[in-house]
Amino acid sequence: MSTPETPRSTYRHGDLRQALLDAGVEMARTGGPDAVILREATRRAGVSPNAAYRHFADREALVRAVSDAAQGFAADRMATALAAIETAGDAASDARLRLRAVGSGYLRFAQEEPGLFRTAFSVPTDLDEATSISKRGVAGRTPFETLGGVLDELAAAGVLPAERRQGAELLAWSSVHGLGMLIIDGPLRGLDDRTIAFATERLLDLVDLGI
């Protein structure tokens, strides 16, 4: 009988899938999607490699699960930013504040957790999967759904004309995601915090006015 490489103290009976996922998340946090290795996840969970296959068929399956979890974390960061807003009591002003909050929360997640941000969108997917329950955070929404909800508020408040509501998620998301990638992996990664904050505010202005 084979024995684990380390004592089985990292998970309780029935929680092995979560233990493997937690290990994958930590690997992604420090090294992005390329660092997620199924065999290493089993080592960290304290089980033999064969034990993992009951939960993840291969490395690709683990990476996909970690990607889903990372999107949930991004949604949580956006929800935290929304919760921190001091509302003005005016529907239009509040909707605009909430749009800025989801954008700034998304970008803060990119800066605070670059490995998870890279992993979150490393698996090929489509818009139908952007609302998958597996990608939802603790608030019950994915990043795409969180953004969509705020855009609905803008439309209801009369800020976003009805004829421009359709597809507005694509424009807003593409703009903010692009800045996030430039900051963590592109030519903007060497900029100081003040310059990044300036770029963030100006981009959010453009999104607000542009959609």
Steps between C-alpha positions, in 0.01 A plus 500: 500500500636841407530764766469878471820699470391713796259434786135532402427801716395758242144381434215319668331195361287607206681831445780384273370684194497827696847429639634447147325813379640702791848377413444595136386847601814554706720389211315737266530781751878479497564396140192541284336220298828339391584430864189287557620138498269215597776282647621787716144560616478139618830536681375808682173326584694205639363227273632278223473634140243235410262634762459824306352334194172436677454878504708637212558295187819686415692823550271685260200419717675637809606817318141552385373464856765742628408744222136484605594559864720795404211662316295459816773677696496784246123529543549512877748787464251687284226437756726633776556819302125537452435455870746778585313766300348793684185557299385850410129422509452576133434203270709631210794607716493178700491285184805685368680449829420130486633470145828656611510270802473179301770624263734607777436179693583294193824692446593475868460124475738498201760694698456317830475149354674502161548123496132436560400773256707333226352162588142624514487556126759250381248231403318542166132569564208693354237743618257220583750373755559849639192452719583143607429430865854364537637850436289676762639654815349493845253771398357261242616679185781467248704806396292519180174486695623760749582740219171426326303577813659843532438575132134409553493755783648763268232425243222512760627837624497640146878540485548227239255533209303183435632474143855488632442251781544189286863395487616770743666230714735418213623857467541567870659163577740512205624845599557425867644154439743642246633751749533227762711284269718795398564577866600147603657361183544785254697823468308664785624254763792726595286805571473636852178476699410865445522468123300178501233665715484789253468261206230306683292809572529631145407162353195477725404849382521380141292191573236708676475747215561254219238233558 
